[in-house]
């Protein structure tokens, strides 16, 4: 077989698509059969006497895209091995299209139905890309007749789909991680699977390569009906791409369902033992997970600083937040010892979740609601009670721009106000104009705030230093009688 790979592939595939008149069209999904249905029933898997998984039951419909998530060593890879017939379960069944893979399915049938993309691919031999992808045709190649034009055509389809066609003659061992991962995926696709199992295919990849791989998988899932089960460590990627998630821990499935039902603060803190915030993706609306420091510390330099700590505890900072702009600011202020209030915030906003997790006093309005007069009145009271006001890099629309007028009143009454730029290297007015969806009204308010004495701050660290300076070394402005 290896001899065939070195001769047939090198001569025919090197023509880069010129298969000749004998070539047949690549197999379509319908010719290979519909997408596979997967069912796992009461599965128990062990290594020797050590049980790893118990009472595992779930279904994946034909054409489903599901993710297996959970902490290290929870059994995700082990479950894939049991599904793909690499590790025999102690009890229970794995069914593909209603057939028990261990009792009613041959190895050849499995190879023509299920493809696996492992975490690591051994490179014991100096195969080229085209030779590696051609290995995916092994279940269809006769022992003595070798590869046929139809096999080569299917290899070309897989290589074009994964963007590896131009790499055909290069040794796999010389490829970068992202390129190599696409080659292994091409090999799996050349197998014409109806069920694709992937074990952390994005590990060790740059973020652009992660998106490339997952976009390709989603495209194949939607356009060809390929059933996909994928192990992912990145919870945010799992949330974006998977229809359903199975959260594994303590030898079983502790939560399952669509991402919004699985990626909850309670589930993740229970399973991972870490402090998290769960907000909404600003574009897709799916859950997005933000990690919090275990010791209540924000970015470098945000920890309590010496003599400032005692004064901070008696100082209240009101933060104008929203749109997921200020979670780090809120956490850093709390870590530095300040008493913090915030709002108005829409319930469900990630800044709102951050405030709730930090047990802050919040002014809350219903989800997707405008900041009405009642909310503005509460915000005005909170600012009056605070010693300082900070405006995070908040996007402003017609629903919340009135809040800037309230801050302007506070600034004109002598309240110290700081405005975070939120964009490295940009000036405040330009930064605000980019997130001003009011036709310039918000930008005009910011200009007025600066004229009223508000201070421009480059980021969270500078905001903390500004707060400390006001508390530690208050400087009296004798001209207008307020601190700066």
C-alpha positions, 0 to 999 in steps of 0.5 A: 500500500505504501508503494502505491502511495509513493507512485500512483499519488506522486504521478497522478495527483502531481498533475494538480487536477488533471485526472484524465478522461478516465477520472470519475466525479467525486462522490457526493454526500448522497451517494455515501449515504445520509448523515449518521445518527449517533446514540450512546446508551449507559456507557461505562469505560475503564482503563484496567480497574479504573473506571473513567466514565459511567452511565453516559447516555446521549443522542446526536441527530443526523447532521448535528454539530455537538461539542464535548467540554470539561476539565482536563482528564474528565474523559472527553478523549476517552469517550471519542475512543469508545465511539470510534471503536478504539477502546471497548466499553465495560458496559453499555452500547454505542449505536450508529444508525441503530447498529451497535458499533462493537457487535454489529459493525465491521471495521471496514464498515466503521472506516467507511462511516466514521473518521477521526481527527486525533490530537496528534498525528505520528510522522514516522515516515516522510509522506507528502501532503497528497500521500497523507490525504490519500491514506484516507482512501484506504477503506475503499482501495482493493488489496491488489488493484490500488487507487482508482481515478475516483479515489484521486478525485475524492482526494482533490475534493478534500484538499481543495476544501481544506486549502491544502491543494497547493501544499500537495508535494510538500512533506507534512513534517515541514508544515506549520501547525495550522497547515498540518492540522488542515492536512489531517482534516483533509485525510479524514474528509477523503474518507467520506465519513458520515460522522466526523469525530475531532479531538481538540483540532484547534489546540496549539493553533493561532486564533486565525487558524482556529477560526479557519478550521471551525468555519470549515467544519461548520460549512461542511456540517451545513452544506453536506449534512456531516454529523460532527462531534468535537472536543474543545477546550475553548468554551467561547469557540464551543459556544459559537460553533456547536448546536449542543454541548455536553459538559463532562466532569466526575465521570459523567455528564453534568449538563447538556443542551444548547450553549445557553443552558450549559455555559452558565456561571453555576455549571462552570464554577462547579465543574472548573472551580474557577470564578467566571462571568458569563455574558452575551457575545456582542455579535452572535448573542451566544454565551461568552465566558470571562475568567476572573482571577482567583485572588480578586486581582485585575490587570498588573498594577491594579492590586491595592497599593500601600497607603491608598488601601485605607482611604479606598475603603471609604471611597465610592466610585460610580462607574458608567458602564455597559455593552461589555465595556467595563468588566475589567474596570469594575473588578480592578476597582474592587480589587484595589479596595474601592466601594463601587456602584454602577449603572444604569445597566441592562439586565443580562449585559456582561457588565451587569453580570460582572457587577452581580458577581462582585456584589455591587450596588447596581442601577438596573433596567430591563434587557434591551430597554432604554435608560428612562427618566426613573433610571436616570434619577437613580443614576443621578443619586448614585453619582451624588453619593459617590466620591468619583465618577468613571465613564468606561469605553461605553458605546452610546446610542439614543437609548443611553445617551441621556446618561452623559447629560447626567454625568455632565451635570455632576461634573459641573457641580464639582464631581471629579469625572474620569473618561476612559479612552478604551483604545490604545493610541487614540485620542478620546474624542476620536475613540468616542466618535467610533462608538457614538451611534447618536449622530454625534450627540454623545461626542458633543457631550464628551467635549462638554465634559472635558470643558467641565474638567473631566479627565481623559484616562488611557486605560484601567491602570491610569484610571486607578492611578487617577483615583489614588491621586485624588484620595491620597493627595487631593489638590484643592482648586482654589479657583472653582473650589473643587478637587482635581 
